[in-house]
Amino acid sequence: MTAHVTGFDLSLAREVLDSQPFSRLVGARISAFEDGEAVLEVDIRDDLRQQNGFLHGGVLSYAADNAITFAAGSALGPAVLTSGFSIQYVRPATGRSLLARASVVHAGRRQAVVRCDLLTVDEDGTETLCAVAQGTVLSVNGSER
């Protein structure tokens, strides 16, 4: 597993997420942040749905991107950026909330590869896989800006 970055804990991760205006707009929250893993949650609201009533694919992509970045940040440190990710939609997203569970697959000194499962949660707590994503995250540490 990856080494946990000292000082970058759930409390700081929540501050970082709250500093992102778009994350506040969709109402995202981090419910888990630890050694190489992160869970991002978004309540499914009417204003986040597309024309057929399903959660918009852009919200799924946002959740995957951010969960991937936070999971990598727990391994590489807080100064990271997603360099790319792909997402495969498995089924339409319906339910009460969305969970984006990301885990570092491999971390080096400057980059991490992360997998993210996106699941909807219905009223009785049943989780259903709706998309899978994978991304690469780079450490920026001020040198590439």
Secondary structure, DSSP 8 states (H G I E B T S, - for coil): -----TT--HHHHHHHHHT-HHHHHHT-EEEEEETTEEEEEEE--GGGB-TTSSB-HHHHHHHHHHHHHHHHHHHH-S-EEEEEEEEEE-S---SSEEEEEEEEEEE-SSEEEEEEEEEEE-TT--EEEEEEEEEEEEE-TTT--
